[in-house]
Amino acid sequence: MTSSTSEQYPASENACRIALGQANQVQPKLPLLKILQAAGAQGETFTLKEVMHYLGQYIMVRQLYDKRQQHMVYCGGDQLGELLGLESFSVKDPR
């Protein structure tokens, strides 16, 4: 038996919702929205591509990645880690 994603990652549960009438856009809830805005995002609805772009910008600006193994993100003690409920993760493992 496998557990659902929400059971594995309860802290990130419901971080976004689909904007009404805009199936290809999401409306991040406040904790994620603050992270996206810190990376330069404007507005309240985004495509998933935009969300991923701003998350990448956030990680780079805050230098949360390992300089030698750049796929590793160390977000413990940061808003991103708090939101995800993680100390670190690999972008190669998109659970």
N, C-alpha and C positions, 0 to 999 in steps of 0.2 A: 504494500500500500504506500502511495506517495502522498506527501502533504501538499496542501495548496500553497501558492506563492504568498498569500496573505498570512498564512501560519508561519512561514519561514521568515518573512520580513514585516512584522506587525508595525514597526515604527513608520514605514513608508506607505502603509495602507492608505488609500484614498488621497494621495498627494495631489492628484489632478482629477478633474472631471471633464467630460466632453461638453463643449459649449453648445447650447441649444441652437439647432439650425445650422451648425457648422461641424459636421461629422469629422472633418479632417483637422479640427483644432481642439486644443484642450485649454482649460482654464485652471491653472495651478492654484492650489490653496495657499494661504498666506506664507507658511514657512518656505515652501519651494519658490513662490513668487519673489520673496525677499532675496533669495540666493540668485535667481535669474536677474533681478534688477541690479544687484551688486556687480554683475558681470556686464551690465549695459543694456539689458532688455528694457523695452518700453511697452506699455500697454498691459492688458490682463489676459489676452488669449493668444495662443501660439500654436504653430504646427509642431509636431513631434520633432521634426528636423531642427526647428528653432530652439526648442527646449534642449536638445542634445548639444547644439552649438554653444549656447550660453552656459551650460554645465561645463563644457570643455574650457571655455574662456575663464570661468570661475576657478576651475582647478589649476589652470596655468597661471593666472594672476596671483592667486594665493600660494602658488608653488607647493601644492599638495601632492605632487607626483614625485616619485623617486628619480633622482637625476640619472642613475645608472640603468634602472629598469623602469622606463617611463610609462609602462602599462600599469604599474602599481600606483595606487592613490592611497595616501595616508590621511584620513579625514577625521581621526579621533581628536576631540577637543575643538572641532570646527562645527559650524552650523550644518554643513553637509553631512558630517558623521552623525550628528544628533538627529537629523531628519531621517537618515537611512538606518539608524540603529547599528552602525558599523564603525569599527576602528580603521579598517582598510578594505580595499577591494581591488581587483584587477579588471581593467576595461576589456580584457580578453575573455572574461567570464561574466557575460551579461545576464545573470539570473533574473 
